[in-house]
Amino acid sequence: QHGVPCVVVLPRGCAPRELDLVGRALNACGTTLARAARVMVDAGKLDGDVPQARAYLVFGEAQAHALGRALPAATMNHAKIVLADEPASVLTSAAAKRRLWQALRQLRRALATTEH
């Protein structure tokens, strides 16, 4: 019933270095995450429609709130939603990097258990 395995939710206006870091982290986790759909949040609203997914990787609280407002309750209940720090924090903070790797591990586990 879910359209895609994973959707990555990012704040609009990330610097190229931030997007590069996110891309490399996703690539390191295999093709499912490397090819994950990406949606941007601008001024508290998602740009366009959010695909239904089994899992969402959300970068930052503001993006999590925007996703919560945009998704139907049924999707929210069935999907695995994993929160990471904003990309700017991940770039500058070792603790945020660790939290991102933990989030990616959680995401991979969730996707592995729902593949079948």
C-alpha positions as CSV (number, residue, x, y, z in Angstrom):
1,Q,0.0,0.0,0.0
2,H,3.0,2.3,0.4
3,G,4.3,3.8,-2.9
4,V,8.1,4.0,-2.2
5,P,10.4,2.5,0.4
6,C,11.8,5.8,1.8
7,V,11.4,9.5,1.6
8,V,14.0,12.0,2.8
9,V,12.6,15.3,4.1
10,L,15.1,18.3,4.0
11,P,14.9,22.0,4.7
12,R,14.9,24.2,1.6
13,G,18.1,26.1,1.1
14,C,20.6,23.6,2.3
15,A,24.2,24.5,1.3
16,P,25.8,22.3,-1.4
17,R,28.2,20.9,1.2
18,E,25.2,19.9,3.4
19,L,23.4,18.2,0.5
20,D,26.7,16.5,-0.4
21,L,27.1,15.1,3.1
22,V,23.5,13.9,3.2
23,G,23.9,12.2,-0.3
24,R,27.1,10.5,0.8
25,A,25.5,9.2,4.0
26,L,22.5,7.9,2.1
27,N,24.8,6.3,-0.6
28,A,26.8,4.5,2.2
29,C,23.5,2.8,3.2
30,G,22.8,1.1,-0.1
31,T,20.7,1.7,-3.1
32,T,17.3,1.9,-1.4
33,L,18.4,4.9,0.6
34,A,20.6,6.3,-2.1
35,R,17.6,6.4,-4.5
36,A,15.1,7.7,-1.8
37,A,12.7,10.4,-2.9
38,R,13.6,13.8,-1.5
39,V,11.1,16.5,-0.6
40,M,11.9,20.0,0.6
41,V,10.2,22.0,3.4
42,D,10.0,25.7,2.8
43,A,8.6,28.1,5.4
44,G,7.0,25.2,7.3
45,K,5.3,23.7,4.3
46,L,6.3,20.7,2.1
47,D,7.0,21.6,-1.5
48,G,4.5,19.5,-3.5
49,D,3.1,16.2,-2.6
50,V,4.8,13.7,-0.4
51,P,4.9,10.2,-1.7
52,Q,3.5,7.5,0.7
53,A,6.4,5.6,2.0
54,R,7.3,2.8,4.4
55,A,9.8,5.1,6.1
56,Y,10.7,8.8,6.3
57,L,14.1,10.3,7.2
58,V,13.4,13.8,8.4
59,F,16.2,16.4,8.9
60,G,15.1,18.7,11.7
61,E,12.2,19.4,13.9
62,A,10.6,22.0,11.6
63,Q,10.6,19.4,8.8
64,A,9.0,16.8,11.1
65,H,6.2,19.2,11.9
66,A,5.6,20.0,8.3
67,L,5.5,16.3,7.4
68,G,3.1,15.6,10.3
69,R,0.7,18.3,8.9
70,A,1.0,16.9,5.3
71,L,0.6,13.2,5.8
72,P,-2.7,11.4,6.5
73,A,-3.0,9.9,10.0
74,A,-3.1,6.3,8.6
75,T,0.2,6.8,6.8
76,M,1.8,8.3,9.9
77,N,0.7,5.3,12.0
78,H,2.1,2.7,9.6
79,A,5.3,4.4,8.5
80,K,8.6,4.5,10.4
81,I,9.6,8.1,10.9
82,V,13.2,8.7,11.9
83,L,14.4,12.1,12.9
84,A,17.9,13.4,12.3
85,D,19.5,16.8,13.0
86,E,19.4,19.6,10.3
87,P,22.1,19.1,7.7
88,A,23.9,22.2,8.8
89,S,24.3,20.7,12.3
90,V,25.4,17.3,10.9
91,L,28.1,19.1,9.0
92,T,29.5,20.9,12.1
93,S,28.8,18.6,15.1
94,A,30.2,15.2,15.8
95,A,27.2,14.4,18.1
96,A,24.8,15.3,15.2
97,K,26.9,13.0,12.9
98,R,26.5,10.1,15.4
99,R,22.8,10.7,15.6
100,L,22.5,10.6,11.8
101,W,24.3,7.3,11.6
102,Q,22.0,5.9,14.4
103,A,19.0,7.2,12.4
104,L,20.3,5.6,9.2
105,R,20.8,2.3,11.1
106,Q,17.2,2.4,12.4
107,L,15.9,3.2,8.9
108,R,17.8,0.3,7.3
109,R,16.5,-2.1,10.0
110,A,12.9,-0.8,9.5
111,L,13.2,-1.2,5.7
112,A,14.7,-4.6,6.0
113,T,11.8,-5.9,8.1
114,T,9.2,-4.5,5.8
115,E,10.6,-5.6,2.5
116,H,8.6,-8.8,2.4
